[in-house]
């Protein structure tokens, strides 16, 4: 509630914001609005209430078409004879009591009420999308890390097995027993002698 306007300008201001002039459905909401108004008491004696008089039924209705099941009228504002199409309605900053009076040359604070349906549907549709996107990113990152770890493990395993085969082959060649080589020489010389005798 940063500005004070006439009743018609207040309605236009709230329509531009996508809402209506404040409606109050119960005592708890009345206390909430009143506590907010107390901070602006020096600027305005109250804030407009978004209600109109329905001459056919002789009753008051809120601008957002909800029924008026709660009221907090002052002592002198309860008479049905005071209600008319030319009346305006506001909540008092000092005590949270409702009043009615002439609309001409009167300015009050403006509190706009935005429908909750739009807010809740927006938050409901936004949360699952964000959650799904985050889950996909996390799972993709985990899968990528697992693949990298597997590739590194297989690469190291292959290298170690190749190195082991090479070393064992080299080891068997270089560490042959002198007695084995001597036996091979004897066999070769025996064969040569047999061939010469033949």
C-alpha positions as CSV (number, residue, x, y, z in Angstrom):
1,X,0.0,0.0,0.0
2,X,2.3,2.8,-1.3
3,X,-0.4,5.1,-2.8
4,X,-3.7,6.5,-1.8
5,X,-6.3,6.7,-4.6
6,X,-10.0,7.3,-5.1
7,X,-12.2,4.1,-5.2
8,X,-12.5,3.9,-9.0
9,X,-8.8,4.5,-9.5
10,X,-8.0,1.8,-6.9
11,X,-10.2,-0.7,-8.9
12,X,-8.3,0.2,-12.1
13,X,-4.9,-0.1,-10.4
14,X,-5.7,-3.6,-9.2
15,X,-7.2,-4.8,-12.5
16,X,-3.9,-3.8,-14.2
17,X,-2.0,-5.9,-11.7
18,X,-4.3,-8.9,-12.5
19,X,-6.3,-8.8,-9.3
20,X,-9.0,-7.1,-7.4
21,X,-9.3,-4.6,-4.5
22,X,-8.8,-6.7,-1.3
23,X,-11.6,-8.9,0.0
24,X,-11.6,-10.3,3.5
25,X,-13.0,-13.7,4.1
26,X,-12.5,-14.3,7.8
27,X,-11.2,-12.7,11.1
28,X,-7.7,-14.0,10.6
29,X,-7.4,-12.3,7.2
30,X,-8.9,-9.1,8.7
31,X,-6.2,-9.1,11.4
32,X,-3.5,-9.7,8.8
33,X,-4.7,-6.8,6.6
34,X,-5.1,-4.5,9.7
35,X,-1.6,-5.3,11.0
36,X,-0.2,-4.4,7.5
37,X,-2.2,-1.1,7.5
38,X,-0.9,0.1,10.8
39,X,2.5,0.8,9.3
40,X,0.8,3.2,6.9
41,X,-1.6,4.8,9.4
42,X,0.2,8.2,9.0
43,X,-0.4,8.2,5.2
44,X,-4.0,6.9,5.1
45,X,-6.8,6.4,7.5
46,X,-7.7,3.1,5.8
47,X,-7.7,0.9,2.7
48,X,-10.5,0.3,0.2
49,X,-12.5,-2.9,0.5
50,X,-13.4,-4.6,-2.8
51,X,-17.1,-4.9,-2.4
52,X,-20.2,-3.5,-4.2
53,X,-23.9,-3.3,-3.3
54,X,-26.3,-5.5,-5.2
55,X,-29.6,-3.7,-5.3
56,X,-31.6,-6.7,-6.5
57,X,-30.7,-8.8,-3.5
58,X,-30.1,-5.9,-1.2
59,X,-26.7,-7.4,-0.2
60,X,-23.0,-6.7,-0.5
61,X,-20.8,-8.9,-2.7
62,X,-17.0,-9.0,-3.2
63,X,-15.6,-7.8,-6.6
64,X,-14.1,-11.3,-7.2
65,X,-17.6,-12.8,-6.9
66,X,-17.0,-14.6,-3.6
67,X,-19.8,-14.5,-1.0
68,X,-19.4,-12.1,1.9
69,X,-19.7,-14.5,4.9
70,X,-17.7,-12.4,7.3
71,X,-17.9,-8.7,8.2
72,X,-16.4,-6.4,10.8
73,X,-18.6,-3.3,10.6
74,X,-18.4,-0.5,13.1
75,X,-21.3,0.3,15.4
76,X,-22.8,3.0,13.2
77,X,-22.3,1.2,9.8
78,X,-24.5,-1.8,10.2
79,X,-27.9,-0.4,9.2
80,X,-29.3,-1.7,5.8
81,X,-30.6,1.8,5.1
82,X,-27.0,3.1,4.8
83,X,-26.2,0.7,2.0
84,X,-26.5,2.1,-1.6
85,X,-24.9,1.8,-5.0
86,X,-23.1,5.1,-4.3
87,X,-21.5,3.9,-1.0
88,X,-17.8,3.0,-0.7
89,X,-16.3,0.7,1.8
90,X,-12.9,0.6,3.6
91,X,-11.1,-0.9,6.6
92,X,-9.8,1.5,9.2
93,X,-6.0,1.6,9.7
94,X,-6.2,2.3,13.5
95,X,-8.5,-0.6,14.6
96,X,-9.3,-2.9,11.6
97,X,-13.0,-2.0,11.7
98,X,-15.0,-1.6,8.4
99,X,-16.7,1.6,7.5
100,X,-18.9,2.9,4.6
101,X,-19.5,6.3,3.3
102,X,-19.5,8.6,0.3
103,X,-17.1,7.8,-2.6
104,X,-16.6,11.4,-3.7
105,X,-13.4,13.2,-2.8
106,X,-12.3,10.3,-0.6
107,X,-8.8,8.7,-1.0
108,X,-7.7,5.5,0.7
109,X,-4.8,3.1,0.5
110,X,-4.9,0.4,-2.1
111,X,-4.3,-3.3,-1.4
112,X,-4.8,-5.7,-4.4
113,X,-5.6,-9.4,-4.1
114,X,-4.2,-11.7,-6.7
115,X,-6.0,-15.1,-7.2
116,X,-4.2,-18.0,-5.6
117,X,-5.1,-20.4,-8.4
118,X,-2.6,-18.8,-10.8
119,X,0.2,-18.8,-8.2
120,X,-0.3,-22.4,-7.2
121,X,-0.7,-23.8,-10.7
122,X,2.5,-21.9,-11.7
123,X,4.5,-23.3,-8.8
124,X,3.1,-26.8,-9.3
125,X,4.0,-26.9,-13.0
126,X,7.5,-25.4,-12.3
127,X,8.6,-27.7,-9.6
128,X,8.3,-31.1,-11.4
129,X,10.0,-29.7,-14.5
130,X,13.0,-28.4,-12.5
131,X,13.1,-31.6,-10.4
132,X,13.1,-33.8,-13.5
133,X,15.8,-31.7,-15.2
134,X,18.0,-31.9,-12.1
135,X,17.5,-35.7,-11.8
136,X,18.4,-36.2,-15.5
137,X,21.6,-34.2,-15.1
138,X,22.7,-36.0,-11.9
139,X,22.0,-39.4,-13.4
140,X,23.8,-38.6,-16.6
141,X,26.8,-37.3,-14.7
142,X,26.9,-40.5,-12.6
143,X,26.6,-42.7,-15.7
144,X,29.5,-40.8,-17.3
145,X,31.7,-41.2,-14.2
146,X,30.9,-44.9,-14.1
147,X,31.9,-45.4,-17.8
148,X,35.2,-43.4,-17.3
149,X,36.1,-45.5,-14.2
150,X,35.3,-48.8,-16.1
151,X,37.5,-47.7,-19.1
152,X,40.4,-46.7,-16.8
153,X,40.1,-50.1,-15.0
154,X,40.1,-52.1,-18.2
155,X,43.0,-50.2,-19.7
156,X,45.2,-50.7,-16.5
157,X,44.3,-54.3,-16.4
158,X,45.2,-54.9,-20.0
159,X,48.6,-53.1,-19.6
160,X,49.5,-55.1,-16.5
161,X,48.6,-58.4,-18.1
162,X,50.7,-57.6,-21.3
163,X,53.7,-56.6,-19.1
164,X,53.4,-59.8,-17.0
165,X,53.5,-62.0,-20.2
166,X,56.5,-60.3,-21.6
167,X,58.4,-60.4,-18.4
168,X,57.7,-64.1,-17.8
169,X,58.8,-64.9,-21.3
170,X,62.0,-62.9,-20.9
171,X,62.6,-64.5,-17.5
172,X,62.5,-68.1,-18.8
173,X,65.0,-67.3,-21.5
174,X,67.6,-65.6,-19.4
175,X,67.5,-67.9,-16.4
176,X,68.1,-71.2,-18.0
177,X,70.3,-73.6,-16.0
178,X,74.0,-74.0,-17.1
179,X,73.6,-77.8,-16.7
180,X,70.6,-77.8,-19.1
181,X,72.6,-76.0,-21.8
182,X,75.5,-78.4,-21.2
183,X,73.1,-81.4,-21.7
184,X,71.9,-79.9,-25.0
185,X,75.5,-79.5,-26.2
186,X,76.2,-83.2,-25.3
187,X,73.1,-84.3,-27.2
188,X,74.2,-82.3,-30.2
189,X,77.8,-83.7,-30.1
190,X,76.5,-87.3,-29.7
191,X,74.3,-86.8,-32.8
192,X,77.1,-85.5,-34.8
193,X,79.4,-88.4,-33.8
194,X,76.6,-90.9,-34.8
195,X,76.3,-89.3,-38.1
196,X,80.1,-89.5,-38.8
197,X,80.1,-93.2,-37.9
198,X,77.3,-93.9,-40.3
